[in-house]
Amino acid sequence: MKHNLQVRLLTVALCVCGIGCQAPLERADSVDPFIGSAATGHTYPAATTPFGMVQAGPDTGIEGWQHSSGYHADDTSILGFSHTHLSGTGASDMGDILLMPQTGTPQFEPGPADDPESGYRSRFDRATEKASPGYYSVVLSDYDIRVEITATPRGAMHRYVYPKEKPAGVLLDLVHGIGDRTTESDIQVVNDRSLCGFRRSKGFIADHRYYFHITFSKPFETVQTIRNPQTGAPEKLYVSFAEGATLLAKVALSTVSEEGARRNLEAELPDWDFDRTRRQARQLWETALSTIDATFSTDAQRTVFYTALYHSLLTPNLITDVDGAYRGWDRELHPGDGTPLYTNYSLWDTYRAVHPFYALLYPDANLAFIRSMLERYRQIGMLPMNEYGTNETYCMIGYHAIPVIAQAILEGREGFDPAEAYQAMKASAMDDARGVGLLKRYGYIPSELENNSVSKTLEYAYDDWCIARVAAKLGERADSAYFMGRALNYRNHLDPQTRFMRGRHADGRWVEPFDPKAVSVLGQGDFTEGNSWQYSFYAPQDLENLIDRMGGDTCFAAKLDTLFSIDSHVDNAHAVDVTGLIGQYAHGNEPSHHIAYLYNYAGMPWKTQEIVSRIKRELYSERRDGLCGNDDCGQMSCWYLYSALGFYPVTPGLDYYTIGTPSVEQAVLRLPNGRTFTVRTENAAPEHIYIQSVRLNGQPYSKSYLPIDLLEAGGTLEFTMGPRPNRNWATANADRPQSRIDSSRK
């Protein structure tokens, strides 16, 4: 009976993730969750499942920008093991429901990092750390306790091996959180093996709540509780056990109630077989990773690639219980209809490559994310911008749920009401907040009236172009014309003299003084986490006209050359996201991510091949500092995935990918429609970065773009590579990617 339940759980979890094919267990061996955990990658090595509610793993610090995920590879001590983490973000939160095994006299305060012995934190030897998909382990040096953790979609199992003949115990700390503060908490002793309760917190996420149920494999002998001195609410609890030996703990979370957490635990963790639970988590990951079977010339490239795929599948995260119930965006409890719903949308980042990647290889998951966005709209009248923990943070700019939904409508995906989705998109674009009202009045956002005015105008223009195309598909001709006009608003910030995007005053004057290298940050200046050099190339909906307005192909390419070669100095100490610099190109932040591919549009694809190869070679590696900037819920990783395959979605919503240069020797994409698409390279070598020729299904292919429908039809794309550029391939106008709005509009 238990075996049948486990099989059903595995099947349900696969359906939840929108993933369905089986494969040999081999790709997970190439994943290293520690990549990105040093420098500013802000990833974590916690045990989790694809898009799971729970991310159970170590917290090494909770303060400062470097601890946005709760873990940094430079740290030498561990605070404990919490059950929620954000992947690669630039903001701190989560770290809910911390457990810390101890020996000796119970410790209730963590103590400082430079004095671990004064509290419950413990030093650790990095050589004892291990992490793989669905698993984490370490030895806590100060306690001599071996910790292992594995995960299910809504739960985790811990295994602690204590030294013999020492008092053994576990601390539950609900005060602990990553950059937030606990506002309410409760802990109840259910029986001599089980605890339940909740933690509610406030921080980057305004109102965050998780309920939990914890069951231990052995009865505890004593219980000590620490209560809040003002409210009397229990905040910490220490349970002690018989000396030494092995202790297991099962933990499940719920957004609904303690009872919901208990049901989640019983459904997903019905027994005490840690190793089987670990194998099932690994199988979930192997299945998820098996959409691509790729080979490389080096093991390091394979590790970077499959870790990038792994990182791309960590978020968004499940909020529904096994019975479908969830706490909604309206903060109310909903019974649900069995449809899985998700939160944690870093859309300013992920609309660029992550969601197009889901649309290609994980469309069922992407549709589940879209349905979640629309359910949010029904409840509170808003699509997400940068939502975490079902709370809108307003952290970044744009209304970038729109391109995600637009692509699904334009591709004819089923599973939601396109008319309702269109109304939700339109509501976002007509809300006068965040500079949109100014945009309607002026055709741009005046610098003195709204921060980050240039970036907002440019990003709104792209989103409005997405709405215009959906409106046209749905027969809303007047709306289509209106929003297509707004899609050209980027031109109002393009100075024809300097050929840079610049801030303007309400009276039309350009903002002075002007330095295209001057970096501004969110809430200050004319740009969002960037400068004019990076944003002057952002008009993905109208690139051909942008090229014309910058003086044509030669001038445009020369400006790109200067971008990649100019001095890399960053003049703003607060611009911590502007990293991974090649000249003024900043690969560590998302506004730059499409730029290397723009040479194709000017008929010089060999220059795209040069710079894309350089970015892959210099800014990605298999080391812990192998990401040059925040992974931002997989966007940094997804750029590498696409670029290693040889193409990239410069303009999500258009029906093609722009070709770069492949890193794979061969990659077989297992498409959701049952077909396969194979990318194959001849003469593959690290120095062979230039495309000599291309064949599609055996026929010569002269275009520097790949229609998505040709990819989805299945077939083989063959690149012949060499050490010197072929300056004749894909240079003709007819062979370049097309991105143009009718120039007669304005």
Disulfide bonds with the S-S distance in Angstrom:
none
